[in-house]
Amino acid sequence: MNRQQPQDKARATARKARMVAIVIAATMLLWMGAQALGGRLGWPTRLVFLFDLAALAAFFWALVVSYQIWRDRRES
């Protein structure tokens, strides 16, 4: 069985953490932009709710990956 080197594992963890940070920041900006744009353009509530659900899905993904990072760091 191939064992990852500690340095490779640290790089992979750092890459995951950066991805989580980017997803959280981008999701927040896109969600706020969609809310503002939807209010100005009078989008139907159903369409704006779709953006809410997409943001929730992205935040849930970020939560799951953050838990994986925490668990990996705790094990090492």
C-alpha positions in Angstrom: 0.0 0.0 0.0 1.3 3.4 -1.0 1.6 5.9 1.9 1.5 9.6 1.1 4.5 11.5 2.2 3.6 14.0 5.0 4.6 16.9 2.8 2.2 15.7 0.0 -0.6 15.2 2.5 0.0 18.7 3.8 -0.1 20.2 0.3 -3.3 18.3 -0.5 -4.9 19.6 2.7 -3.8 23.1 1.9 -5.3 22.8 -1.6 -8.6 21.6 -0.2 -8.6 24.5 2.3 -8.0 27.0 -0.4 -10.8 25.6 -2.5 -13.2 25.8 0.4 -12.3 29.4 1.0 -12.7 30.3 -2.7 -16.1 28.5 -2.8 -17.4 30.2 0.3 -16.3 33.7 -0.9 -17.5 33.2 -4.5 -20.8 31.8 -3.3 -21.4 34.7 -1.0 -20.6 37.3 -3.6 -22.7 35.6 -6.3 -25.6 35.1 -4.0 -25.6 38.7 -2.8 -25.3 39.9 -6.4 -28.2 37.6 -7.5 -30.3 39.0 -4.6 -29.6 42.6 -5.6 -30.1 42.0 -9.3 -33.3 40.1 -8.7 -34.7 42.9 -6.6 -33.9 45.5 -9.2 -35.1 43.6 -12.2 -38.1 42.2 -10.5 -37.3 38.5 -11.0 -39.9 36.1 -9.9 -39.5 34.7 -6.4 -39.1 31.1 -7.7 -36.0 32.2 -9.7 -34.4 34.0 -6.7 -35.2 31.0 -4.5 -33.2 28.9 -7.0 -30.2 31.0 -6.3 -30.8 30.5 -2.5 -30.8 26.7 -3.0 -27.6 26.8 -5.1 -25.9 28.8 -2.4 -27.1 26.4 0.3 -25.7 23.5 -1.7 -22.3 25.2 -2.1 -22.2 26.0 1.6 -23.1 22.4 2.5 -20.3 21.2 0.2 -17.9 23.6 2.0 -19.0 22.3 5.3 -18.5 18.7 4.3 -15.0 19.3 2.9 -14.1 21.4 6.0 -15.1 18.5 8.2 -12.9 16.2 6.1 -10.0 18.6 6.5 -10.5 18.8 10.3 -10.7 15.0 10.5 -7.5 14.5 8.4 -5.6 17.0 10.5 -6.8 15.3 13.7 -5.6 11.9 12.5 -2.1 13.1 11.7 
